[in-house]
């Protein structure tokens, strides 16, 4: 599975929200807390990989996911291989730490996810913790489509970019990962 996602800074969150509601997108609140691990023998920042444990809250439902994200494909930071599995316990964190993995950074996103068909739009406030500091990145919109095969990637990216181009209330597209922005601050 491939995730095709483009994000942009948000200037006016209510404009984004109203636009999506008027076009029939369903909406629900969400909250995620991500723990990013670094490998004891190689630096994931240098290899452009991620190992993430996510706690996802959606209403009264909570789930925990372990995700591997591979390096960006074709030099395009909006396309990455993603392997995600649900897990039932935070005990995995203990196992990873015993194996030498370290929590490098924590990222939190809170907001609303809008969905229509295979298109998901996240309107969220992003913050994080790095080296004992709390960092607030502000509001972002993420437009996402999942592609099952490599041959679907070009069309999926085109769909995401076209949708984002028509979305009101947004600023510049952001190429950096949230983790990079948090570390830079």
C-alpha positions as CSV (number, residue, x, y, z in Angstrom):
1,X,0.0,0.0,0.0
2,X,1.2,3.5,-0.8
3,X,0.2,6.7,0.9
4,X,-0.1,9.7,-1.3
5,X,-0.3,12.8,0.9
6,X,0.3,16.5,0.5
7,X,0.0,19.0,3.3
8,X,-0.3,22.8,3.5
9,X,-0.4,25.5,6.1
10,X,-3.8,26.7,7.0
11,X,-4.6,30.4,7.1
12,X,-8.4,30.1,7.8
13,X,-9.5,26.8,9.3
14,X,-13.2,27.7,9.1
15,X,-13.0,28.4,5.3
16,X,-11.5,24.9,4.8
17,X,-14.2,23.3,7.0
18,X,-17.1,25.1,5.4
19,X,-15.9,24.2,1.9
20,X,-15.7,20.5,2.7
21,X,-19.0,20.4,4.5
22,X,-20.7,22.1,1.5
23,X,-19.3,19.4,-0.8
24,X,-20.8,16.5,1.2
25,X,-17.7,15.3,3.1
26,X,-18.5,13.4,6.3
27,X,-16.6,14.6,9.4
28,X,-15.4,13.3,12.7
29,X,-13.1,14.5,15.4
30,X,-9.8,12.8,15.8
31,X,-6.7,12.9,18.0
32,X,-3.4,11.1,17.5
33,X,-0.2,10.8,19.4
34,X,2.8,9.5,17.6
35,X,6.0,8.1,19.1
36,X,8.8,8.0,16.6
37,X,11.6,5.5,17.3
38,X,15.1,5.6,16.1
39,X,17.0,2.4,15.3
40,X,20.0,1.6,17.5
41,X,22.3,0.9,14.5
42,X,21.1,3.4,11.8
43,X,19.6,6.8,11.7
44,X,16.1,6.8,10.2
45,X,16.4,10.5,9.5
46,X,19.3,9.7,7.1
47,X,17.6,6.7,5.6
48,X,14.3,8.6,5.2
49,X,12.4,5.8,7.1
50,X,10.0,5.9,10.0
51,X,9.0,3.5,12.7
52,X,6.0,5.0,14.5
53,X,3.7,3.9,17.3
54,X,0.4,5.7,17.0
55,X,-2.4,6.0,19.6
56,X,-5.5,7.1,17.7
57,X,-8.6,8.3,19.4
58,X,-11.8,8.7,17.4
59,X,-14.7,9.5,19.7
60,X,-14.8,6.7,22.3
61,X,-12.8,4.3,20.2
62,X,-9.0,4.0,20.7
63,X,-6.6,1.9,18.7
64,X,-2.8,1.5,18.6
65,X,-1.0,1.1,15.3
66,X,2.6,0.2,14.5
67,X,3.7,1.8,11.2
68,X,6.7,1.5,9.0
69,X,7.1,4.2,6.4
70,X,9.7,3.7,3.7
71,X,11.8,6.2,1.9
72,X,10.1,8.7,-0.4
73,X,9.6,7.2,-3.8
74,X,11.0,8.7,-7.0
75,X,12.3,11.7,-5.1
76,X,8.7,12.8,-4.4
77,X,8.2,13.4,-0.7
78,X,4.4,12.9,-1.0
79,X,4.7,9.2,-1.9
80,X,5.9,6.5,0.5
81,X,5.4,2.9,1.1
82,X,3.4,2.3,4.3
83,X,3.0,-0.9,6.3
84,X,0.7,-0.6,9.2
85,X,-0.5,-3.2,11.7
86,X,-2.9,-2.9,14.7
87,X,-1.5,-3.9,18.1
88,X,-3.3,-4.5,21.3
89,X,-0.8,-3.3,23.9
90,X,1.6,-0.5,24.7
91,X,3.9,-3.2,25.9
92,X,5.5,-3.1,22.5
93,X,7.2,0.1,23.5
94,X,8.9,-1.8,26.3
95,X,10.1,-4.5,23.9
96,X,11.4,-1.9,21.4
97,X,13.3,-0.1,24.2
98,X,14.8,-3.3,25.4
99,X,16.0,-3.9,21.9
100,X,17.8,-0.5,21.9
101,X,15.2,1.6,20.1
102,X,14.8,5.1,21.5
103,X,11.8,7.4,21.3
104,X,13.3,10.2,19.3
105,X,10.2,12.6,19.1
106,X,6.5,12.7,20.0
107,X,4.0,14.4,17.7
108,X,0.4,15.2,18.4
109,X,-2.4,16.1,16.0
110,X,-5.9,17.1,16.9
111,X,-8.7,18.1,14.6
112,X,-11.3,16.9,12.2
113,X,-11.0,14.3,9.4
114,X,-13.3,14.8,6.4
115,X,-13.9,11.9,4.1
116,X,-15.6,11.5,0.8
117,X,-15.0,8.3,-1.2
118,X,-11.3,7.4,-1.1
119,X,-10.2,11.0,-0.4
120,X,-9.4,12.0,3.2
121,X,-8.8,15.6,4.4
122,X,-7.3,16.2,7.8
123,X,-7.7,19.7,9.3
124,X,-5.6,19.7,12.4
125,X,-3.4,21.5,14.8
126,X,0.1,19.9,15.1
127,X,2.4,20.0,18.0
128,X,5.2,17.9,19.4
129,X,7.9,17.3,22.0
130,X,11.6,17.1,21.2
131,X,14.5,17.2,23.6
132,X,12.2,18.3,26.4
133,X,10.6,21.2,24.5
134,X,7.0,21.6,23.5
135,X,6.7,22.8,19.9
136,X,3.4,24.2,18.4
137,X,3.5,24.1,14.5
138,X,0.0,25.5,14.1
139,X,-2.8,24.5,11.7
140,X,-2.4,22.3,8.7
141,X,-4.5,20.5,6.1
142,X,-3.5,17.1,4.8
143,X,-5.1,15.6,1.7
144,X,-4.6,11.9,1.4
145,X,-5.4,9.0,-1.0
146,X,-4.1,5.4,-0.7
147,X,-2.9,3.7,-3.8
148,X,-2.7,-0.1,-3.9
149,X,-0.2,-0.5,-6.7
150,X,2.7,1.5,-8.1
151,X,0.8,2.1,-11.3
152,X,-1.9,4.0,-9.4
153,X,0.6,6.5,-7.9
154,X,0.7,9.1,-10.6
155,X,-3.1,9.4,-10.8
156,X,-3.5,9.5,-7.0
157,X,-0.9,12.3,-6.7
158,X,-2.6,14.3,-9.5
159,X,-6.0,13.9,-7.6
160,X,-4.5,15.1,-4.3
161,X,-2.7,18.1,-5.9
162,X,-5.8,19.2,-7.9
163,X,-8.0,19.0,-4.8
164,X,-5.6,21.0,-2.7
165,X,-5.3,23.7,-5.4
166,X,-9.1,24.4,-5.1
167,X,-9.2,24.4,-1.3
168,X,-9.8,27.9,0.2
169,X,-8.2,29.2,3.3
170,X,-4.8,27.5,2.9
171,X,-1.3,28.8,2.5
172,X,1.8,27.2,1.0
173,X,2.3,23.5,0.5
174,X,4.7,22.1,3.0
175,X,7.3,19.6,1.7
176,X,9.0,18.9,5.1
177,X,7.7,16.2,7.4
178,X,6.3,17.4,10.7
179,X,9.1,15.6,12.5
180,X,11.6,17.7,10.6
181,X,9.8,20.9,11.4
182,X,9.7,20.1,15.1
183,X,13.4,19.3,15.1
184,X,14.3,22.5,13.3
185,X,12.5,24.6,15.9
